[in-house]
Amino acid sequence: METRRPASLAEVVLPVPTGWRLVFVRSRGRELATALGGSIMVPPVVAAPLLLGALVAAVISGSSFAWGCFWVLLTLTVVAVVVLAAAMLFATVSLTVRWVELRPLGTPAQFVIARFLRSSTTAMADLQRVVVIERLSLGQRKSIKVVFHTRTEKVECEPAQSAPLSRVDAQALTDWLTGQLGQVQVPVERQTEVKRDFLRPDEWWTPSHTAQLWRVPVGEVDNIAAQRGVEIHRYTPRAAALYSPATSVILYDPARAYEVAEELRAERAADQAADGAAAPGPAEDEATDSR
């Protein structure tokens, strides 16, 4: 799994003449190009097998009906590209938040939310709370967003995947927002959402992989899983279903298995610390010998 370089708050929290700016999207052009590129590529990729089959059939048969089907499919693909591109651009322009400003410096009295084509200013008295939500999967950051709850609406601000804010430590961001908004009595919360809807059996863990992560023999995995409440999934692979129906594979829930790995690691560290504290030092050994 690729590990992205963490970003510092200095890369996303910028002082401006009017106050502090928290940047979610650094480049409007890059964000629009990303949205447009994805929307243009999806329909052709999905329709490619149908288009290729229709083209081969039209070339081989030479019938007008086959050629008509090919041109209809091609037209539908082009229409899908145009519609999806327009929808993606509209959603990006209207919904994506570029930055949020807390104005003025010191004790902010208002905050400004800037989207691609417009911005809105709200009095700080109308801001009820701010929530920093971090989504994790097996201990790895998947995404982060900041949600501003006002009296009338909930504004969700999520950085682009390439933006530095997507790599900023969630606790550091929460602490900075608390320092800025605590002066005006706006609470800031941090929440963590852990992905648990792993597909079966594609993303579940085998006994050997689980044993390696837990640093135990494979034979002990079942007992530990039963003691610590790790859900298991038993299934018969397709090949075995044909030739050996009695053959089955046991897999383990990755989310809980990862939590157990962290628990075991913490317990081993505590045991090592306790053993180190209980072991006599050199001075104690010398004192015992002299007695």
Summary of the structure (lengths in Angstrom):
residues: 291
radius of gyration: 28.3
end to end distance: 58.0
largest distance: 108.1
contacts: 771
relative contact order: 0.10
helix: 51%
strand: 24%
